[in-house]
Amino acid sequence: MRKILVVGAGQSGLQLALGLQSHGYEVTLMSNRTADEIRTGRVMSTQCMFHTALQHERDLELNFWESRAPRIQGLGVSVAAPGSFDPGPSRRAVDWLGRLDGFAQSVDQRVKMAGWMETFAQRGGQLVIHGAAVGDLDYLSRAYDLVLVAAGKGELVRMFARDPERSPYSTPQRALAVAYVHGLGPRPEHPDTEAVRCNLVPGVGEMFVMPTYTVSGRADILFWEGVPGGPLDAFKDVRDPAEHLSLTLELMKRFLPWEYARATEVELTDAGGTLAGRYAPTVRRPVGRLPSGGLALGVADVVVANDPITGQGSNSASKCAASYLASILEHGDEPFDEEWMRRTFDRYWDIARHVTKWTNAMLAPPPEHVLGLIGAAGELQPVADRFANGFDDPADFENFFYEPEKTDAYLAEVSAAAGA
């Protein structure tokens, strides 16, 4: 029986550990926190998973919360009219809702990771609660056929060198601030449709509003992404959760009054329901070398960390785990050498490169043809639907998003069909 060490108990690490376990591998999982510490701790992300990523969980029968989490049927975009928000009330230059082909869901990672970790242990997996350092891996690696590093923060990440050709940004492009709340009212435009709402404030930043399932049941996530140094970059020194929520609402009232109007009665889900921070989007080399010469393969955001502006973090983690699982199973009893590690990452990069390209494009000021595309989605429902489903399959943006000629041809085709 092949022995595999997985370091990190997030979406990718746990999904991969549980998948390997189900195929008879002897798996050791290392986490720096217990399940109870995760469940009662601070929120870790703003996860919204779309159909393909959710299907990977279903394939492993890990979709424990599917019947309880809100079924997100659409994705909407609103754009504040330039210059309309200070002073005076904002108005929307663009507002539309795209329909998803398959529903999306968000489950608070405190719920999911704690539950999956307990499941891994119940199924006989070896769970080690220890914050691993490079020295630990150097010692432990000799006892395993393969070491997978899925812990996206801390000392271990520095084992994997930055890939400058694939990492155009060296500094954070957004300041991030998250609040989980109860009491958010429905959107009057679609009161019966659960949807993720993407609100764009040109030159200032973005706010995402999404239904979720958390430790206290159904809730919503209010997520600001602020341009560094701008008015939304205001959470760095905020430590008190109540102050965090108050500032979130104050900024909503100023920049997004249509969202603030349904948030006047909200309260935090719990004392751990806020999060703030920033990081530079980075692609890293996939193979880390330990001091004694052993190798480790980086997983998910250890090697491809995108800004959350496109909501791809947990989706990419699930897709990476599924891709790596397939590569491991197909490899049989052959050694997990450096060549295999690079091939395994390259197979995943064929998926991840589309996410990285799209995310980096969305962090930059949009070119004229993209503004036209987003505006056209308000008039042409097929355009809104296709844009929304791009969150599930970002590769499709190659066909109509990046190049003005392809965008123009696509819009002409849809317009002609609508007029027929």
Number of C-alpha atoms within 10 A of each C-alpha: 9 12 15 21 24 25 28 25 27 24 23 27 28 27 27 28 28 24 24 20 18 13 10 11 17 18 25 21 25 24 21 16 17 18 21 14 12 21 21 15 15 16 23 17 19 28 21 23 24 25 18 16 24 24 16 20 17 13 11 15 11 19 15 13 15 16 8 14 20 23 18 23 18 23 24 21 22 24 21 21 15 14 12 15 18 10 9 10 13 21 19 18 13 19 20 22 25 23 21 23 15 15 18 27 26 26 26 23 24 22 20 24 22 21 18 23 24 16 15 22 15 11 11 12 19 15 19 16 13 15 15 18 11 16 13 12 20 17 13 13 21 13 11 14 16 23 24 23 30 28 26 20 11 10 12 20 20 14 21 20 15 18 15 13 8 16 18 13 13 12 12 16 20 27 22 28 26 26 27 29 24 18 16 21 16 15 16 9 10 11 10 9 16 20 27 25 22 22 24 21 22 15 12 17 23 24 28 21 22 24 26 25 23 26 18 10 14 17 24 25 29 24 25 26 24 24 20 18 11 13 12 24 19 19 20 12 8 14 12 11 17 16 12 23 23 13 17 22 22 14 18 20 19 15 29 25 20 18 21 20 15 15 20 13 12 18 17 20 21 19 14 16 23 26 21 21 13 17 15 16 23 24 25 23 19 26 23 23 15 17 12 11 10 18 23 26 27 27 27 29 24 24 25 28 22 25 23 19 23 19 20 26 24 25 25 24 26 25 24 29 26 21 19 21 19 14 18 17 12 10 12 10 11 10 11 17 15 17 10 16 21 15 13 20 23 14 15 21 17 11 17 24 17 16 26 24 17 21 20 18 14 14 16 10 11 12 12 9 17 18 12 15 21 20 20 18 22 20 14 16 17 18 22 26 20 19 27 22 22 18 24 23 18 22 17 15 20 14 11 20 20 16 14 16 11 15 20 15 12 17 19 12 11 15 16 10 9 11 6 6
